[in-house]
Structures are given as C-alpha cells and as structure tokens.
Amino acid sequence: MVMALGGASIVANIPAVLHAQEGDGTIAQKRVQSADEQRRLREYGLHLTAGLDLLYDDNVYRVDDRVENPKDDLIVTPSLEATYGMPVGRHDILLRGKIGYDRFVSESQRSKLRLDTEAKANIRFGATCLITPRAAYRQQRADYGDINSATENLQKFRTVGADFTCERPGLFPVASYQRDTTRNADQFDYADQTSDTFMGGVGYSKPSLGTLTAYYGRVNSRRPALGIENRINSYGLRFQRSVSPITQIDADVRWLDVNSDSAVVGGYNGLGWKVALSTTAVPRLKLTAMTERAIINDSLIASGFAIDTSYRIQGEFSISELTSAGLYAEWDRRKFRQDAALRPYSITADRNRRFGALLTRKLSERFDLSLDAQHYIRRTDTSVSNYSGMQVTLGAALHF
C-alpha cells in the first residue's frame, strides 16, 4: 500500500490531459480523425463491464516462508464497472465506478468490499486551453506486504484536484493541484495522512523536438496521529518525444529536497527521475524499459518517508489480432527514513522483486479472458519480514 507523492506525481499525468484537447470549431472535423479524439468519442454514453477474477495466492499473510508454513487461498472477485461520458458543447463529463467483492474461500475474515470511483470534466476554452477538475474515491483491503501479521486493515483513499494546460507550439503554461487523504483501521491510524500537492511550470512544444516542461512541485504531507509533517520540493524537467514512429521516450528528472518535522527522520537531497523508453522495432513486439526514483510518503512501515528506486522491463507480443502475451520483471529498493520513537520498526531498507507472464485472449467483441502469473520476493536489511510467493490470476470480462 504505497503511493508515490513526489512533486512530479501530477506532472506525470500531464500527457493524458494535454492530448485530450480539441481546437476551435474550424478544425474540429480534422481532429475527429485523430486517435485521441476517437478515444474521446468512444467514452461517450454508458458502458458496462461485468468481471470475474480467480486469484490463487500461496502466501496470503506474507509470512517468512523459510521458517513458517504459509497459508494459501483462492480469492474470488466478482465485479461490475460502469463508465459514462457526456459531451457538453466543447466540454466533457466523464464518470466511472467499479464495485467488487474479494471473497476468500478459506480465510473468510479477509473478505472485503472493493470500491473504485472517479469523476472528472474536461473544460476547454480559448484555442488550446484545458482545465480538468477531478475527484476519486477508492477502498480496498491492505496488502500484507507492509503489515506482516494476520490483522485486517481496510484502507480508504480520497482525491480531489484539477489540472490546467494550454499546450500549443511554442511556450505554454501548466499547473495542477491535488489533495489526497488516506484513512486506515484504528490500529493503523499512524499511517493516516493528508497531502496537498501543488505544481506549476512552463512547457515548450516543437514537432521536431518534442515537448519539454520545466516545473516546480511542492507536497505537504501531514500525519495527524503522529503529529508530524513531511515536505517535498521538486525542481524538474520533463521531456517527451517520439524519436521515430516506432520509438517513444519519456523522461522526467528532478531535484528532490525533502524534510520532516522530526529531526530523527531528517531529510533527503538528491536526484529523482522517471524514465521510460518503448519501441516496436520488431514487428508485433513492443519492448519497454522503465526506471524511477521517487519519495514514497504513505507507507505502513515508515513513520517518515521512503526513498524508492525501481526498474521494470517488459515485452508484449501480439500473437494474433485476438491473442497477446507478455513477460515482465520488476526490481525495487526502498530506504526508510523514520523515527523509532514515533513508530518502532527495525527495518531500514528492503528489496522487492517480481517476475511475471501475462496472456490475453479476445473470444468475441464482448468477451475476453486473461491469465496472469507472477512470483514475488521480498528481502529486508534485517532479515525480518522476509517473504516470497506465487500468484496466479484468471480473469474474465463481459462488455455491454
């Protein structure tokens, strides 16, 4: 249950906002032919998806499988998702809601209701300007990776915010604000948190160059139960470009200045980044490599924050128009900055690895299947709360 709240977290969502724009009426007919505009049109109206996931996990409590006998279980999750999009002149209103229930066959006390809802609007003005107000609510059971005991924790996440941009050739402004709240069960109230994220910057777009954005971000995160606040200042530069029709690069590099009210937690000054490179140089095969360093400011372990460095490589192969397969590998290392007087814990760092394979098959226009298998490993610097396991998920979705 971690959520990266670095100053560039909202900047990372800018592409989805920037490319959802529509020009004035004189060029609307041309833009209807673009992929982004076609995607917008497909979102209009009411769409329903009924899903059923069968997840087998051989270590549901994330116990140390070298010294204990881990419990396995089958989790059955029926779900229903609805999306609704409505145009209002040049503007859009988009709603999404998903409800599901995680039913543990053996460990029934773990069964929990799962909710995921979102509402947003795209408000266009001028030739290229766009404001996107949004709100979201999500609740789910906590991952035992950061608890390591047979204790239940229902987490609730709320988000409200807005993004602003006027992307066009040449210089243009960008800005955003977001408030995130996280609430946990009473025994985990030390992880309750309210965060305010601000971002402002200037972008420059040129077809032969790509899009370059310089920005400043600020995150203020308060933990009321612990009485501390962590602050993150980010000074960053983001670059996006299609190097060729088959290669895309997306790079975000920032300087991070982090400090806490707790002198023991201390601060951090150093580089942060998020870089992704993808290519389809081999026909029907998409290869992607990613790396990121960010500040994790919402963890059930750390009373302060964590410095998280991660890497991911993946390949997606289109076997046919109806079938695709993929492989992926992830490596992640966290270094925790915390105050033992506030939240006793012996772990100061951990490493996580995950290897997986994914197979999807479209049986018809309305029905598809997926199979996802992954092996996960966690090791800590103190050998406390080490664990590993296997998860296999079979999913089915019916679209209306």
C-alpha positions in Angstrom: 0.0 0.0 0.0 2.3 2.7 -1.1 1.5 5.8 -3.0 4.2 7.9 -4.6 3.6 11.6 -3.8 6.7 13.2 -5.2 6.3 16.7 -6.5 6.2 15.4 -10.1 3.4 12.9 -9.5 0.9 15.2 -11.1 3.2 16.2 -13.9 3.4 12.5 -14.8 -0.3 12.7 -15.7 0.0 15.7 -18.0 0.2 13.7 -21.3 -3.3 12.3 -20.7 -4.6 15.8 -20.2 -2.6 17.6 -22.9 -3.6 15.2 -25.7 -7.3 15.2 -24.8 -7.7 18.7 -26.1 -9.9 19.9 -29.0 -9.3 23.0 -31.0 -11.9 25.6 -32.1 -14.7 24.7 -34.4 -12.8 25.5 -37.6 -10.5 22.4 -37.2 -12.8 20.1 -35.3 -13.5 17.9 -38.3 -9.8 17.2 -38.8 -9.2 16.3 -35.2 -12.1 13.8 -35.1 -9.8 11.6 -37.2 -7.0 11.6 -34.6 -6.6 8.6 -32.2 -7.1 10.8 -29.1 -10.3 12.2 -30.5 -11.6 8.8 -31.5 -10.9 7.6 -27.9 -12.9 10.5 -26.5 -15.8 9.7 -28.7 -15.8 6.1 -27.6 -16.0 7.2 -24.0 -19.4 8.9 -24.6 -22.5 7.1 -23.5 -23.0 4.3 -20.9 -20.7 1.3 -20.9 -20.9 -1.7 -18.5 -18.4 -4.4 -17.8 -19.0 -7.5 -15.7 -15.9 -9.2 -14.5 -14.8 -12.3 -12.5 -11.3 -12.9 -11.2 -10.0 -16.1 -9.7 -6.7 -15.4 -7.8 -4.6 -18.1 -6.2 -2.1 -16.8 -3.7 0.2 -19.3 -1.9 1.2 -16.9 0.9 -1.8 -14.6 1.7 -0.3 -13.4 5.0 3.2 -12.7 3.6 4.9 -14.8 6.3 8.5 -15.8 6.1 8.3 -18.9 4.1 11.7 -20.1 5.1 10.6 -20.6 8.8 6.9 -20.8 8.6 4.2 -22.7 6.6 2.5 -20.0 4.6 -1.3 -20.2 4.1 -2.6 -20.3 0.6 -6.1 -19.3 -0.6 -8.3 -18.8 -3.6 -9.8 -15.3 -3.8 -12.9 -14.9 -5.9 -13.7 -11.4 -7.0 -16.9 -10.7 -9.0 -17.1 -7.1 -10.1 -19.2 -4.6 -12.1 -17.8 -1.5 -13.7 -19.8 1.3 -15.3 -18.5 4.3 -17.3 -20.5 7.2 -18.6 -19.3 10.1 -20.8 -21.4 13.0 -22.0 -20.4 15.9 -24.2 -21.5 19.4 -23.2 -20.6 21.6 -26.2 -16.8 21.5 -26.4 -16.6 20.1 -22.9 -16.9 16.5 -21.5 -18.2 15.0 -18.3 -16.7 11.5 -17.5 -17.9 9.2 -14.7 -16.5 5.8 -13.7 -17.5 3.4 -11.0 -16.4 -0.1 -10.1 -17.7 -2.3 -7.3 -16.3 -5.7 -6.4 -16.1 -8.1 -3.5 -12.9 -10.1 -2.6 -14.2 -13.4 -1.3 -11.5 -15.5 0.4 -12.6 -19.2 0.2 -10.6 -20.3 3.3 -9.6 -17.1 5.2 -13.1 -15.7 5.1 -12.3 -12.9 7.6 -10.2 -11.3 5.0 -13.1 -10.9 2.6 -13.7 -7.2 1.8 -15.8 -4.9 -0.4 -13.8 -3.1 -3.1 -14.8 0.2 -4.5 -13.2 2.4 -7.1 -15.0 5.6 -8.4 -13.9 8.7 -10.3 -15.5 11.8 -11.8 -13.8 14.4 -14.0 -14.6 17.0 -16.5 -12.7 18.5 -19.5 -13.4 22.2 -19.7 -12.0 23.8 -22.9 -11.6 27.5 -23.5 -9.6 29.5 -26.0 -7.9 27.7 -28.8 -6.0 25.1 -26.8 -6.6 25.6 -23.1 -8.0 22.9 -20.9 -9.0 22.6 -17.2 -9.7 19.2 -15.8 -11.3 19.1 -12.3 -11.5 15.6 -10.9 -12.4 13.6 -7.8 -11.9 9.9 -6.9 -12.7 7.5 -4.0 -11.2 4.1 -3.5 -11.4 1.5 -0.7 -9.6 -1.9 -0.5 -8.0 -4.3 1.9 -4.4 -3.5 2.7 -1.6 -5.6 1.2 0.1 -7.7 3.9 3.5 -6.8 2.4 3.7 -3.9 4.9 1.8 -5.4 7.8 3.2 -9.0 8.1 0.5 -10.2 10.6 -2.9 -11.7 10.4 -4.6 -8.3 11.0 -7.2 -6.7 8.8 -6.9 -3.2 7.6 -9.5 -1.6 5.2 -7.9 1.4 3.5 -9.9 4.4 2.1 -8.4 6.8 -0.4 -9.9 10.1 -1.5 -8.5 12.5 -4.1 -9.7 15.9 -5.4 -7.8 18.2 -7.7 -7.6 19.9 -11.1 -5.1 20.2 -13.9 -4.6 23.1 -16.3 -2.7 23.5 -19.5 -2.7 25.4 -22.8 -0.4 23.2 -24.9 0.4 24.6 -28.3 3.5 25.0 -30.5 5.9 27.3 -28.6 5.6 28.2 -24.9 2.6 27.3 -22.8 1.7 27.2 -19.0 0.9 24.1 -16.9 -0.4 23.9 -13.4 -2.2 21.5 -11.1 -3.4 21.0 -7.5 -4.3 17.7 -5.8 -5.4 16.8 -2.2 -5.0 13.1 -1.2 -6.3 11.6 2.1 -5.6 8.1 3.3 -7.5 6.5 6.2 -6.9 3.2 7.8 -8.4 1.0 10.5 -7.9 2.3 14.1 -4.9 0.1 14.8 -3.1 1.5 11.8 -4.1 5.2 12.3 -0.4 6.2 12.4 -0.5 5.8 8.6 -3.5 8.2 8.2 -2.3 11.0 6.0 -3.5 14.2 4.2 -1.3 15.5 1.4 -1.5 18.7 -0.7 0.4 18.7 -4.0 1.0 21.9 -6.0 2.7 22.1 -9.4 3.4 24.9 -11.8 5.6 25.2 -14.8 6.2 26.2 -18.4 6.2 23.9 -21.4 7.7 24.2 -24.8 6.4 22.2 -27.8 8.0 21.8 -31.2 7.3 18.9 -33.6 10.9 18.4 -34.5 11.9 18.5 -30.8 9.0 17.1 -28.8 7.6 18.6 -25.6 9.8 20.0 -22.8 8.3 21.1 -19.5 10.2 22.8 -16.6 8.2 22.8 -13.3 8.3 23.3 -9.6 6.3 20.9 -7.3 5.5 21.0 -3.6 4.0 18.3 -1.4 2.9 18.9 2.2 2.0 15.6 3.9 0.6 15.6 7.4 0.2 12.5 9.7 -2.2 13.7 12.4 -1.8 10.6 14.7 2.0 11.1 14.8 1.9 14.9 14.8 4.5 15.3 12.0 4.6 16.8 8.5 6.9 15.9 5.7 7.5 18.4 2.9 8.8 17.6 -0.6 10.2 20.3 -3.0 10.8 19.2 -6.6 12.6 21.1 -9.3 12.2 19.2 -12.5 12.4 18.9 -16.3 10.2 16.6 -18.3 10.8 15.6 -21.9 8.6 13.6 -24.3 9.3 12.7 -27.9 8.6 10.2 -30.5 12.2 9.5 -31.7 10.7 7.7 -34.6 7.2 6.3 -35.5 8.2 3.1 -33.5 10.1 4.6 -30.6 8.9 6.8 -27.7 11.0 8.3 -24.9 9.5 9.9 -21.8 12.0 11.3 -19.3 11.4 13.3 -16.1 14.4 14.3 -14.0 14.0 16.5 -10.9 16.0 17.6 -7.8 14.3 16.5 -4.6 14.5 18.5 -1.4 12.7 16.6 1.4 12.5 17.5 5.1 10.4 16.5 8.1 9.2 18.0 11.4 11.0 15.1 13.1 14.8 15.7 13.4 15.3 12.0 13.7 13.6 11.4 10.3 15.8 14.0 8.8 15.7 15.0 5.1 16.9 14.0 1.7 18.5 16.0 -1.1 19.2 14.2 -4.3 18.1 13.4 -7.8 14.7 11.8 -8.6 13.7 10.6 -12.0 11.1 8.7 -14.1 12.4 7.5 -17.5 10.6 5.2 -19.9 11.7 4.0 -23.3 9.5 1.9 -25.6 10.0 0.6 -29.1 8.2 -1.6 -31.6 11.3 -2.1 -33.8 10.5 -5.8 -34.0 7.1 -6.3 -35.7 4.3 -7.3 -33.3 6.6 -6.9 -30.3 6.6 -3.9 -28.0 9.6 -3.6 -25.6 9.5 -1.2 -22.7 12.2 -0.3 -20.1 11.4 2.0 -17.2 13.3 3.3 -14.1 12.1 5.6 -11.3 13.3 7.2 -8.1 10.7 8.8 -6.0 9.7 9.7 -2.5 7.1 7.3 -1.0 5.3 9.3 1.6 2.5 7.0 2.5 3.7 3.6 3.9 2.5 1.4 6.7 6.1 0.8 7.7 7.8 4.2 7.6 6.8 6.9 10.1 8.7 9.4 7.9 9.1 8.6 4.2 10.9 6.1 1.9 13.3 6.7 -0.9 12.2 4.3 -3.6 14.2 3.2 -6.6 12.6 0.8 -9.1 13.3 -0.7 -12.5 11.0 -2.6 -14.9 11.4 -4.3 -18.2 8.6 -5.8 -20.2 7.8 -7.3 -23.6 4.3 -7.5 -25.2 3.9 -9.8 -28.2 0.8 -9.8 -30.4 0.4 -13.4 -31.4 -2.7 -12.6 -33.5 -5.4 -10.0 -33.6 -7.2 -11.8 -30.8 -4.3 -13.1 -28.7 -1.3 -11.4 -27.0 1.3 -12.5 -24.5 3.8 -10.7 -22.3 6.7 -11.1 -19.9 7.9 -8.6 -17.2 10.4 -8.2 -14.4 10.5 -5.6 -11.7 13.2 -4.7 -9.1 12.5 -2.2 -6.3 14.6 -0.9 -3.4 13.3 1.2 -0.5 15.3 3.1 2.1 13.2 4.2 5.1 13.6 7.4 7.0 11.7 7.1 10.2 11.6 7.9 13.9 11.5 4.8 16.1 10.1 6.9 19.0 7.1 7.6 16.9 6.7 4.2 15.2 9.0 1.4 16.3 10.3 -0.7 13.5 13.6 -2.4 12.9 13.6 -2.4 9.1 15.6 0.4 7.5 15.6 -0.9 3.9 14.1 -3.6 1.8 14.3 -5.1 -1.8 11.4 -6.4 -3.8 11.5 -8.4 -7.0 8.6 -9.6 -9.2 8.6 -11.7 -12.3 5.5 -12.4 -14.3 3.8 -13.5 -17.5 0.5 -12.4 -19.0 -1.7 -14.0 -21.7 -4.9 -12.3 -23.0 -7.4 -13.8 -25.4 -10.4 -12.0 -27.0 -13.1 -14.6 -27.6 -15.6 -12.1 -29.2 -16.2 -8.4 -29.4 -17.8 -8.5 -25.9 -15.9 -11.3 -24.1 -12.2 -11.7 -23.2 -10.0 -13.8 -20.9 -6.7 -13.1 -19.2 -4.2 -15.2 -17.3 -1.5 -13.6 -15.1 1.1 -15.5 -13.2 3.8 -13.8 -11.1 6.5 -14.7 -8.5 7.3 -12.1 -5.8 10.2 -11.9 -3.4 10.9 -9.5 -0.5 14.2 -9.3 1.4 14.9 -6.8 4.2 18.2 -5.5 5.6 17.5 -7.1 9.0 16.0 -10.4 7.6 12.8 -9.5 9.5 9.6 -9.8 7.4 11.2 -11.6 4.5 8.7 -13.4 2.3 8.1 -14.8 -1.2 5.2 -16.4 -3.0 3.3 -17.0 -6.2 0.1 -15.5 -7.5 -1.9 -16.8 -10.5 -5.0 -14.9 -11.7 -7.6 -16.0 -14.2 -9.9 -13.2 -15.3 -12.9 -12.9 -17.5 -14.7 -9.8 -18.6 -18.0 -9.3 -20.5 -18.6 -5.9 -22.0 -22.1 -4.4 -22.7 
